[in-house]
Structures are given as C-alpha cells and as structure tokens.
Amino acid sequence: MKKFRFLDWKVYKDSQILFSDVLVITNKIPRQYKYDLGSQIIRSSFSIILNISEGSDKTSEKELNRFLDISLGSAYETLAAAHTFYKNDIILKKDFDVLYRRISEICDQLGGFKKRVMDTSKC
C-alpha cells in the first residue's frame, strides 16, 4: 500500500479547498460569533480532511469505510452550520452557496468512494 495515498485522492484535495473556503467565510462573520460558531464550522470541515487521511492508513475496507462515514457526517455537520449561519444572517447567500456546492460534491465523492471500497471488498 502506498504511503500517504490520501494525498492523491480528489476527495481529499476538494476537502482541503472546502476548508480554505470555510476559513475565508468565517473571517467575514461578526466578531461576536467568531469564537463559538466560527470555530465549530472550522472544526467540522477540518474533521472531513482528518478522517479521510486517517482512514487511508487502515488495512481493511471495513475500517476505511468507517472513517469515510465519519467524514461524511462531518460534511453534513459543516453544511448544517453553514445553513444555520445563512438563515440567521451571519453569512451571505453567495457564501452559503459556495459551501453548499463544495460540500455536495464532497458528499457525492465520499458516497462513491465508499461504494467502490465495498465493491472491491466483495472480490
């Protein structure tokens, strides 16, 4: 197995871009929300990256899928935070739309990745 194989995965690279987007957007939110709310969405988006990378080192497909599931949950958490920010006028619609599109793509990739891993394990 290739060392640090996650560095080549599109879903990992796209998750890095999402994290950068989250950092830019949280820098725009009002000061009173930056610490509590801003740090939560930063942590959840970072969790996507970390779980993809941690799962990549697992030797069984079942273990890898568990970490991909956790990444997927973190993506949903990130979207829920972004949606709540938007609904409460903390971020602009255009910023929410950027995060929504990026998270949707990542969720599709994670779902497809999980399916491929499961198909491979049946062989």
N, C-alpha and C positions, 0 to 999 in steps of 0.2 A: 504494500500500500504506500502511495506517495505521501511523503511528509508534508504537512500543511496544505493538503489538497484543496481545502476550502477556499484558498486564495484565488483559485481558478474558477470557482463557481459563480455563475451570473447572479444567482440569488444573493450571494454574499456581497458581491460588488454593488448590486442595487440597494441592498440594506445599508451599505456604507453611505450611498447617496441620500437615502431617506434620513439617516442620522444627521448628515450635514444640513439637509433641509430643515429638520427639526431645530437644530441649533440656530439657524438663521431666523426662523419664525419665533422661537422663544426669546430671542434678543429684542424682538419688537413688542412683546407683551408688556402691559403696565407693570411697573415695579412691584406693586402690592401682590401680584400673582407669580412673580418670577421664581421665588424660592420654593413655595409649596407646589403649585401647579406646574410650573416650568420644569422643575427637577423631576417630577413624576413622568412627564412625557419624554424627557430626555432618557430617563432610566429604562422605560419600556421600549423605546426604539433601540437603545443600546443592547438590551436583552435579546433582541432579534439576532443581532450580529454575534453576540457571545454564544448563544445556544447553537447557531449554525456551526460555528467554529468548534465548539466543544463536541458536538455530535459527530463531526467529521473524523474524530480520532477513535471512535468506538469500533469495535471489531465485529459486532453483529448488526444486521439490518434492523433488528428489533430495537436495539439501543439507539441507533441513528434516528429511527423514526420517532422515538420518544423525544429526542431533542428538537427534531423538526416540528413536532406537535407543540412543544413549549414555545418555539419561535413563532409559530402561527398564533398561539394565544397572546403573545406579546404584541404581535402586529394588530390583533383585534383590540387590545388594550390601548395601543397608540392611537388607533382610529377613534375609539370611544372618547379618549381625552381630547383629540383634535375637534371632534364633533361637538363636545360639550363646550369647548372654548369658543367655537363658532356660534353656537346657539346662545351663548352669554355675552356676545360681542367682545370677546377677548382677542380673537383673531379675525381677519378679514375673510370673506368668502373665497377670494382668489388664493389665499394661503391654505385654507381648508381644502380647496380643490386640488392643489398641488400634492398635499399629503394623501388625500383620498386616492388619487390616481396611482401614486407611487406604492401605497400600501396594497391596493387592489392587485397590482402587478406582482408584488412580492407574495401575496397570499396565493395567487394562481401558480406561481413558480414553486412555492413550498408544497402545494397540493399535488402538482405534477411530479415533483421530486419524490414525495412520499410514495406515490403510486409506482413510479419506476423502481424504487428501492424494494417495495413489496413484490413487484413482478419478478425482480431479479432473485429474490429470496426463495421464490417458488421453484426455481430451476434446480 
